[in-house]
Amino acid sequence: MSQENVEIVKGLAPPSGTDLTRLFSDDAGASDRLAAIRPLFDAAFEFESHSIGGDLGRGNGLEELAAAWRDWMTPFETWWTEIEGFVDVDDDRVLVLIRDHVRPREGESEIESLGCNLWTLRDGKVVRIDFYPVRSEGLKAAGLSE
């Protein structure tokens, strides 16, 4: 089941280079995308951000996740992510290694950071996503080392 979970997460993760500020904007068809992926998420889906400064917090459901991302990205002109890899952690979890590139609205320089997202699946559906903007914290949560 774990390789199947990796394939599910690969299919749900936005492709590298996608500008997330636009992907989650209200006028970019976000509600249509949510409707299309809803069958792959458990009805009790939850998420949590493990951020040091400011965060998405935690919540339930795809609508809350999209709203949290929209709020989180307000101060940024662009936010795009490179996916560096998918790690099959165990039967239920997949770790997505990411490199974020953000440019604040008030700045000209792009900021780069290494993070990861830990996806938990059951019976082929996503039940939880944990966001770790600091990669070492996500690796530790997954029981892995750098």
C-alpha positions in Angstrom: 0.0 0.0 0.0 2.9 2.4 0.7 3.9 2.8 -3.0 0.2 3.4 -3.9 0.2 6.2 -1.2 3.3 7.7 -2.8 1.5 7.8 -6.2 -1.6 9.4 -4.6 0.5 12.1 -3.0 2.5 12.7 -6.2 -0.9 13.2 -8.0 -2.1 15.7 -5.5 1.0 17.7 -5.0 1.2 20.8 -7.2 3.9 20.4 -9.8 7.3 22.0 -9.1 7.3 25.7 -10.1 3.6 26.3 -9.5 3.0 29.7 -8.0 1.0 28.8 -4.9 -0.2 32.4 -4.4 -2.1 32.1 -7.6 -3.1 28.4 -7.2 -5.0 29.2 -3.9 -6.4 32.6 -5.0 -10.2 32.8 -5.1 -10.3 33.8 -8.7 -8.0 31.0 -10.0 -10.6 28.2 -9.9 -9.5 26.9 -6.5 -13.0 25.7 -5.7 -13.1 23.6 -8.9 -9.8 22.1 -8.0 -11.0 21.3 -4.5 -14.1 19.6 -5.9 -11.9 17.5 -8.2 -9.6 16.2 -5.4 -12.2 15.9 -2.7 -12.7 12.1 -3.3 -9.1 11.5 -2.4 -9.5 13.1 1.1 -11.1 11.5 4.1 -14.2 13.3 5.4 -12.3 13.9 8.7 -9.2 15.3 7.0 -7.1 17.6 9.2 -3.9 19.7 8.8 -1.4 21.4 11.0 1.5 23.7 10.4 4.5 23.4 12.6 5.9 26.8 11.9 8.2 28.9 14.1 6.9 32.3 13.3 3.3 32.8 12.0 1.6 29.7 10.8 -1.3 28.1 9.1 -2.3 26.7 12.4 -4.5 23.7 12.3 -7.9 22.9 10.8 -10.2 20.4 9.2 -11.3 20.0 5.7 -10.1 21.2 2.3 -12.0 24.5 2.5 -10.2 25.4 5.7 -6.9 24.4 4.2 -7.4 26.6 1.1 -8.5 29.5 3.3 -5.5 29.1 5.6 -3.2 29.1 2.6 -4.8 32.3 1.2 -4.4 34.1 4.5 -0.8 32.8 4.9 0.2 34.0 1.5 -1.2 37.5 1.7 2.2 39.2 2.3 3.9 37.4 -0.6 4.0 38.4 -4.2 5.0 34.9 -5.3 5.5 31.6 -3.5 6.7 28.6 -5.6 7.9 25.2 -4.5 10.3 22.7 -6.0 9.6 19.2 -5.0 12.9 17.5 -4.3 11.5 14.0 -3.6 8.9 11.7 -2.1 9.9 9.5 0.7 7.9 6.3 1.5 8.1 6.6 5.3 5.9 3.6 6.3 2.6 2.0 5.3 0.6 5.2 6.1 2.9 8.1 5.6 4.7 9.9 2.8 7.2 12.7 3.3 7.4 15.3 0.5 10.8 17.2 0.5 10.4 20.7 -0.7 12.4 23.8 -1.5 10.3 27.0 -1.2 11.0 30.2 -3.0 9.1 33.2 -1.7 9.2 36.9 -2.6 7.5 39.3 -0.2 5.3 42.0 -1.7 7.5 44.7 -0.1 10.8 43.2 -1.3 12.8 42.5 -4.4 14.8 39.5 -3.1 13.6 36.0 -3.2 13.9 33.9 0.0 14.7 30.2 -0.2 14.0 27.6 2.5 14.0 23.8 2.9 10.9 22.2 4.3 8.7 19.2 4.0 5.2 18.0 4.3 4.2 14.7 6.0 1.1 13.2 4.5 -0.8 10.4 6.3 -3.2 8.2 4.3 -5.6 5.4 5.2 -7.4 3.2 2.8 -6.2 5.3 -0.1 -7.4 8.7 1.3 -5.5 11.6 2.8 -6.4 11.9 6.5 -3.8 14.4 7.6 -1.0 16.7 6.3 1.6 18.2 8.6 3.6 21.2 7.2 7.2 21.6 8.3 8.9 24.8 7.0 12.1 23.5 8.8 13.1 20.3 7.1 14.9 18.8 10.1 11.7 19.1 12.2 9.7 17.2 9.5 12.4 14.5 9.2 12.4 14.1 13.0 8.5 13.8 13.0 8.8 11.1 10.4 11.4 9.2 12.4 14.1 9.9 9.8 17.5 11.7 10.0 19.1 14.1 7.5 
